[in-house]
Amino acid sequence: MDYSILVVDDETDIRTALTGILEDEGYQVLRAESGAEGIECAMQEVPDLILLDIWMPGMDGLETLEQLKKKLPQVTVIMISGHGTIETAVRATKLGAFDFIEKPLSLEKVLISVANALHLHELKVENAELKRSVSADSELVGESAVIVAIREQIRRVAPSSSPVLISGEKGSGKNLIACSLHCHSPRRERPFVAVHCSSLPEELIDSELFGHEKGAFAGATSHKKGRIDQADGGTLFLDEIGDLPLSTQMKLLHVIQERRFERSGGLRPHSVDVRIIAATSRPLDRDIVNGAFSSDLYYQLSTISFQATALRERLDDLGMLVQHFVAQFFRREGGEAKAFLPEAVEKLLQYSWPGNLRELKNMVERLLIVADGRVISAHDIPNLSGEPAPGKTSSSALNGALARTVLRDAREDFEREFIIHKLEENDWNISRTAELIELERSNLHRKIKSYGIDVRR
């Protein structure tokens, strides 16, 4: 990568020496002889790194650094001084300087500091790209009325710290609403921690959520922070919260009300600042009547409620969703991009998608993996409806049975390939794969066994 470095120093000899050293290393060098000229140059062509002298006539280096950080907060700056003091170095660091080099300049010191600063710059760029990627992957895609309304509700609700309850069918995008709430909130720079409650063994739930102290139970050989600790300052997303035992529900209620909790085996309360977003695919009011869910926790969580819409109720968004999943797949996997023909999208529209977004995403990924060529046509898509193909005798029981068999076989082939693909992605770790595809480990074990998948690799 060609890095650009701006050298700001009032001494001609220093500018010339640094230019020669840096250009020999392959860097592109810009030069300025005053703080004001340096700021103007940086604003015109934002450099990857700035080497800035402290002692200059007029606007000195510290004032220049302060102005640069106001105008270009992400820019990386190394300070240079011939009369450095500890106080000056401390002030420069507080203003955001990456490093402080004293004159006379050491060639080795300069190059090491520059290399370290540019590595930090690269990490910042990668981190920003990762955040953009995560934001794109959690985007609520579509222009249907229900999606527009949800986006508007998110805009209004995101700035608060109030608990949120998201209801909706499995695979309908409850996690996307939770991610979007976090990404549009003041907590966006802090952790977003997702917990799939249905995948946690009941005997380990408290330890996973609240952490534990050494000796809290057999096998607790050290102190461990829980998911609530990890989410401090950010957002804790509890998917399928109805699967939590009542005892854990009451502890969670205490966290919401008091912003404090105790680790398993501990007596000292810990303060925590976390926004809790919960999701459920079943009616919790029925669980309340049955005594399986706390009414007090329900009322706290449902301070703000969202309803995730089933895909069959917003099929106008299907074309955009297919494009989104295609882009997401190739952004993650790389390779030569493929496209869905309009006739293929039209065939997908004939299906009711009981598995919602998750089922559509899995189907798109499966087609991208197994279909030949650069385009996906209607012929690449299995007969999802289970009906006989056009022109066949629909009244024939034999044709109906054959169609159902073909559909079942196609779905089973897809599911087997999908599970293998996800296991490979996670180094054949069954627990991690189960959490990723939001399937209980016991169910995944059964499917692995029924499909004859060899996980001993």
N, C-alpha and C positions, 0 to 999 in steps of 0.2 A: 504494500500500500504506500502511495506517495503522500507523506505527511508534509504539511506546511508549518513553518515555525517563524514567528515574528520576533525580531530582536529589537528591543527599544533601549537605546543607550546614547548619551550625548557625546561619548568619546568615539571618534572615528576609528581609532586603532582597535578598540574592543569590538565594534561592529564588524570591522573587516576580518579580524581574527576569528570571531564566532561564525561568520558567514563561511569562511574557508573550511573550518572544522566540520560544520554541519553539512555543507554541500558535498564534502568528501564522503560523508556517510549516506549520501543519497537523498537528503532532505531538501525540500524547496524552501528557500529563505527569503523573508520579507524584512525590510529594515525601516526604522524610524529613529530620529535623533531627539525627540522630545515626547513628553507624556501626551500632549494634545495631538501630535501627529500620530502617535501609536494608537490612540483611541480611534481616530479617523480611519486609519489603515485597517484596524480590526473590524470596524463596522462595515467597511466596503468589502473585505474578503476575510471572513471569519477563519482565523488560523486554528490548527489543531493544538498549538502550544505557543505561549508567549514567554520569552526571556526578558525580564524587566529590571532595569537598573533602579536602585532606590534613590541615589543622590544625583538629581538632575536640576538644573536651573528652572525657575518657573514652577510648573506642576511637578512635584517630586513623585517618586515611584509609589509610595504608599497611597497618595491621593489618586494617582492614576489607576492603581489596583482597585481602589474603592469604586471609582467610576466604571471601570471595566466590568466588575462584578454586578453592578446595577444594570448595565446595558446588556451584558452577555454572561448570565449567571453560570453557564455550563463550561465556560472557557477555563483551561488549565494554565496556571501561571507559576513560573519559577522566578524568585527574586534574586538579584545580584547586588552585592554591596562591597565596597572597599573599606568601609568603616562600620562594620556591623556590630551591633550590641545585642544582648539578650532581649532587652526591651523591644528593640526594633523587630527582631525575629519573631517574638511572641505576637506583636501587633500585626505583622504581616500574615502570620498563621491564622489569627482571628478573622482577618479580612478575607481569608480564603486561599492564600498562597499554598502551592503544593510543596515547595522546597525552598531552601535559602542557601545560596552559594556565595562564598566570600572570594574577593579578589586578593591576590593574583589568582586567576582562574587555573584550575588543574584540568587538563584535557580529559583525563580519566573520569574525574568527578563530574564534569559537565556532561559527558556522554552517558554515564550511568544514570544521572538524574533525569536527563532527557528521555532515555529509554524507559525508565520507570514511569515518568509522567505520561508518555504516550501510551503505555500499557494501560494506565488508569483511564485515559481518554477512550481507548478502545473498549474497555469494560463498560464505561458509561454509555457508549453508543450501543453496544450489544444489549445492555440492560434496558435502554429505552426501546430498542427494537423488540425485545422480548415482551415488554409491557404492551407495546402496540399489538403484538401478535396475540397475547392473552386477551386483550380488549376486543380484538377482532373475533377471536374464537368464542367469546362470551356475548357477542352481539345478538340482539333480538332482531332477527331478519324478517322482513315482510312489511307490506303496506296496507294490510287489511285493517278494518276499523278496530278490531279488538287489539291488535298489536300496537297501533297508534295510540289507543287509549292507555295501554299498559306502559308504554314509553313515557307518556305524559304523567301518569301516576308515579312512575319511578323518579322523574324530574322533581316532582313536588316532595316526595318522601325521602329521597336519598340524603339530604343534608342533616336529617335528625338522627338520634341514636335510639329511637324507640324500637322495641322488638317487632318483628314482622312474621306473619304466618302465610305461607304460600300453599294453596290447595290445587289439586289437579291430578289427572290420570298419570300413571307411570309413563315416563318418556316424553311428557308434554312440554318440558323446558322449565321446570321449576328452578333447577340449578342455574339456568341462564338469567332468570329474573334476579336471583340472589347475587350472582356475579355482577350484573349490571348495577344493582343497588350499591354494591361495594365500590365499583369503579367510578361511580358518579358522586361518591360521598367524600367528605373531608378525610376519611380513613383510607383513601385509595393507596397511599404510600406505605401503609402498614399491612400485616398479613391477612390473607383470606384463607381461613382454615375450614375445610369441608370434612364432615364426619358422616359416614353412612351408617346410621344407627342399626339397621337390620343386619349389617355384616359383622357386628361386634359380639363376641360371646358374652353372655349375660354376666359371667363371673369376672370379666375383665372390663366391663363398661365403665365402672367408677374410676378405675386406675387410668384408663385411656382418656377420660374427660378431665378428671381433676388431678391426675398424677398421684404419686404415693411417696411416702418416706421410707427410708431404709428399714427393713424388718417389719413392714406393715403386714406382710403375709409371706407364706413359704415361697421362696424364689425371689423375693424383693431384696436383692443384695446391695442395691444402691438407691439413692434418691432419683426420682424421675418426674419431670414436668409433664403435665397433661396438655390436652388440646386447648383448654381454656387459657392456660399460661401462654401457649404458643400464639394465640390469637390476641393477646393483650395489645390494646391500642387499635385493633382492627376489627374483623368480623368473624364470627363463628357461625358456620352454616350446618345445621343439624337436619339431614335428610331422613325422611321417615321417622319423625320424632315419636310417633305413636308406638314404636317398637321399644322405647325405653321403659324399664321397670318403674313402678310407682315411686320406689325409694329414690331413684336417680332423678325422677321428675321433681321431687320436692327439693332436692339439692340444687337443681337448676333454677327452680323458682327463687331460692334464696340468693343465687348469683344475680338474677335480674333485679330483685328488690333491694338488696343490700350492696351489690357490687363487691362482694367478698365471698371467699370459699375456703374450705380446708381440704388439704390433700388426704388421701386415705392413709390412716395410721398416724396422722399429725393432729396436733392440738392448736397450732398457731394459725389464726386466720390470715389470708392473703388478699390484698386489695387487687381488683382487676377492672380495667376499662375495656369492655368488649360489647359490641352490638351483636345480638343473637337473632339470626334469621332461621326459622324452622319451616320444614315442608312436610306435607303429608299427601298420600294418594288415597286415603280412606277418611270417611267422615268421623272426626274426633268427637263430635257431639254424641254419636252412638256409643263410642268407647266410654264417654263420661257416664252415660246411663248404666252401662255394664260394669262400672267401677274400675275400668282399665286405664283411664286417663284422668289426671287431676283437673278439676274444673277451674281451680285457682290459676294453674299454669296456662290453661287454655285462654282464660280471660286476659292474662298478661301478654301472651304471644299474639293474640288477635287484636291488639291495639290497632294495628294496621294489617289489613288482609289483602292478598292478591289471589286471583283465580287464573291459573294457567289454562289456556284454551287447547282443546284437542285438535289435532291436525285436520281431522275430517271436517271441522267447523271453520277452517280457514284455508281451504284448498287453493284459493286465489294466490296464496304465498308460495305454493309448492315449487314453481319454476325458480323463484329467487332462492329458495332453500337449497335446491339441487345445485345451483351455481355456487352457493356459499360452501356447501360440503365438498364440492369438487376442488375449489380453491384451498380450502382448509387441508384437504388430503395431500395435495401436491406441495403446499407450504411445509407440511410436516415430513413427507416422504421424499420429496424431490422427484426427479424423473421428468419424462415428457408428458405434458398436460394432454388430457382428453376432454372432449366436449359431448354433451348430450344433445342429440337432434330433437327438434320440436316434437316429432312423432313419438320419441321415447318418453318425453315429459307428458305428452297426452296420454300415453298408456299408463303411466304412473298415477295420473289423475283419476283413473277408473277404479282405483283401490281405496278402501276405507281407512287403511293404516291404523289398525287397533293398537299397534306399538308406538304410534305417534312419531315425534321427531327422531327418537332413538332408532326406531325401525327403518325410517327413511334414510337416516345417515348410514346405518349398517348396509342397507341395500345399495346405496350409491358407492360406498367403499368396495363392496363385493364386486360390483360391475366394473369399477375402475381397475381392480386387480385381475379379474379373470377374462374380461372381454378383449378380443383382438382389435387391432387398429386404433386410429386416433379418435374415432367417434363412436358413441353409443347409440345404436338404433333401436327401434321397437323390437326387432328380432332378438336382441341381446337380453331382453327383459322377460323373465318367466311369467307364465299366465297367473298373475297374483290373485285374480278374482276366483279362480277355480272353476270357471265356466268353460264349456267346450269352445274351441276356436270357431270363428265365423264360418258358416257353410256346412258345419257338422249338424247331425240330427240331435238337437238339444233334448228331445224327449227320450232319447235312448239311455237306459239305465247304465248300459255298458260304457257309453261315452262319458257319462257323468262320473262313474267310478274311476275310469281311466284318468280323467282330468284331475280328480282329487288326488289320485296316486302321484301323478306328475307334480302337482303343486307341493304335496308333502315331501316328495323326494328333493325337489328344488330347494325348498326351505331348509331341509336337513343338510343338504350339500353346502348351502350357504352358511348355515350356523356352524357346521364343522370347520369350514375354511376360516370363518371369522374367529372362532375360538383359537385355532392354531395360530393365526396371524397375531392375535393379541397376546397369546402366551409367548410367542417369539419376541414381541416388543418388550415384554417384561422378564426376559431371561428365564422363562418357564416357571416363574414364581406364581403359584396358584392363588395365594391370598391377595397379592398385589393385583393380579389380573381380575379377580372377582370384584375387588373394590373399584377398579377402573371401569368395568362394564356394568357395575351396579347390580351384581348378581350374588346371592348368598353363596358362601363357599361350598356348602353341602350340595347345592344345586349344580354348581360348576363341576364338582367332583363326579356327580351322577352323569352329567353330560359327557365329560371326558371319558368315563368308563363306557357309556353306551355307544359313543362314536369310535371307541378303540384308539384313542389318541395316546401315543407313547410320550409321557412327560419325563422319562428317565434319561435326561440329556446332560 
